[in-house]
Amino acid sequence: MMTVLRSGWTRRCELQHEPYTWLETRPDQIYAETTARQLLIDFPVDSFTRTDASTEGRAKSYRNYTRTLLASTEPRQQPEHLPPLWQQLVTELSTMDYRRDVAALLGQPVASTLEIRLVRHGNGDWLSPHTDREDKLFSHVFYFNPGWREEWGGCLEILASADPVVPVARVVPRLGVTSLLARCEKSWHQVTKVTEAAPGERVSLLVHGMR
């Protein structure tokens, strides 16, 4: 089986420190373009759960489809029902090497466990402004959307506060791009609503490093 993640990918990262520590990788930085396209072709489509947490008054509201690949409460991942390349990616992300690389890059402790899940956002789906829970160290999101346009929504917005009116930065979820956010009390971010103009779902892989 081929190696999915590029060796030394963290050494080519450009950290941003405003309004907190985060980064966006280039489309070919973390793995080859051909690898990203094959992961897209093989992106799993079954076993997703529809989640709708849109109740008013919630600290965080969102709507999406999710499929858990690795839960922090489980000692071992079970990716055997995934296509081979996805099995390899989950296996590499589950290694101590990956956790150590991210910890060194972000200046954090090494994550004790990981949560890994697939996420799909359809038309009208979103994630409201929030900071992640205190038991999380980082969030690493891998995007698989070729030719995605900013006006279609589904963008990760880096915020200076809970007010989403003027984002500090915006990450368009194009194929091969990833975003990495270090959790802190001011690590506000959101995913903008996917518009009806989008030609399909916004699909991604989400990795949470846990304390």
N, C-alpha and C positions, 0 to 999 in steps of 0.2 A: 504494500500500500504506500502511495506517495505521501510525503509530508505536505500538509496544507498550509500551515503558518510559515511565513518566511523567517529564517533564522535572523536574530538580531533586529526584529522589526521595531522594537522600542527605541533603539538607538537613533532612528531616523524621525522620531516624533518631535514636534514643536509644541511644547506646553504653553497654554495660555493661563494667565494668573488673574485675570479680571473677568468677572467679579469674584471668581474662585478658580480653582485648578481644573482645567478641562482641556481636551484637544480633539481635533478632527484629523483622521488619517486620509491620505490621498487614495484614489481608487485602486492603485497597484501597490500600495505600501505594505499591507499586511499579508496579502497573498496575490498570486498572479491573476491577471484579467481572465485567462482561460479557466482558472480554478473558480473564480467568482461566477462565471457564466455556467459552469457545470453545477455548482451549488444551487443556482437559480433554477436550472432545468430540473434538478432532483429535489427541489424544495418540497417537503412533505405537505400533504393536503388533508390528511385524515386525523382523527382523534383530537380535534380542537374543541374547546369549550367556549361558548359565547358568554362574555362577561359584560354586564351593564351596571356600572356603579355611578349612575347619573343623578342620584338623589340630591336635591338641593340641601345645602348646609354641610355637605361632606367636606372634610379637609382636602380630599383629593377625589375628583370625579373623572371617570374615563369609560370608554366603551371600546371593546376589541374582541378578537378571538385569540385564545392562548392554548398552548400545549406544553406542558412541563416535560423537559428532558432529564433534568437532574434537580432534585429537591435538596435543600441544605440539611434536611433531617435524614437523608438516605446516605449511607456510607459509600455506596458504589453507584455509578451510573449504569443504566441499562439501555444503551443505544442500539441494541441488536435489531430493532424493528425499523431502523432508519436505512436509507440508501448508503452504500459503502463509504462514499466521500463524506457524508454527514456523520457517519459513525467515527471516521477518522478525525474530523474537526472537533466533535464533542470530546473524544478521547484526549486530543492535544490540549484543549481548553481545561480539561480536568486535571492536568498534571500540576505538580508542585512548581515546575519550571515556569509555567505561565503565571501562576500566582506570585512567584518571586519577582518575575520581570515587571509585572504591573506595580507591585509594591515598591520596587526600586525606582521606577519611573515617576510615581506619584508621591514618593516620600512617605509611605504609609507602612503600618505593620502588614505582614503577610496574611492574607485572608485565611481564616480557619476552614471555611467551607465555601462552596459555590451554589448558586441557584442558576440554572440554565433553562430558558424556555423560548419557544418560537412564538412570534406574535404577528397577527394579521390585522390591519386596520382597513375596513371597508369604507364606502362613502358615508360621510357623517360621523365617523369615529374620531376620537380625540383623547387627549390626556391633559387635564387641567394643570395650572401652575402648582408646584409642590417642591418640597425637598424630600429626599428619601428617608426612610426610617433610620433611627440611630444605630441599629444593628448592622447596617450596611456600610462597607468601606468604599465601594466604587460600583459604577454601572458602565458596562461596555456593550454598545449596541452595534450590530453588524447589519448593513442594509443590502437589499437585493432587488433594486428597482431600476432597471435600465431606462435611461432617458427621462427620468422623473423631473418634472418641472416644479419650480417653487410655487407657482400659482395654483398647483393642484392640492396644496396643503400637505399635511402629514410631515411637516418639517419639525425638527427639534429646535426649540428656541432657548437660548441661554438668557436668563433673566437676572436683573440686579435686585429684584424684590418680588413679592407676590403679585405685583401689578404687571400684567402682560402687555401693556399698551406699547411700550418702546423696548423691544428686545435688544440685548447687547450684541448677540450674534445669532445666526440662523444656519443650521446644517440641513441641506437638502439630501434626502435619503437615497442617493443614487447608488447603483450597483458598485460594490467594492469599497465604498466609503464606510468607515466606522467612527463612532464617537465614544469618548471615554471621559467620564465625569467622576471626580473625587467628591465623595459625600461630605458635606459640612452643614452647619446651621444656616448658611446663606446660599446653598447650592440650588437656587430656584431654577426650574426649567419646566417646559411643557411641550406637548406635541400638538400642533395646530390641526384643526378639523380637516379631514380629507374631503375635498369638494366633489360635486357631481361631475365635474369636468375630468376627473382622474380616470384613466382608461382601465384601471384595475385596482386591486388591493395593494396597499403598502405593506410589504412583508419584511420581517427582520428577525434577528436572533438576539436575545437579551441575556447578558451574563451579569449577575450580581455577586460581588465578593462580600462575604459576611465576616463580621468580627469573630 
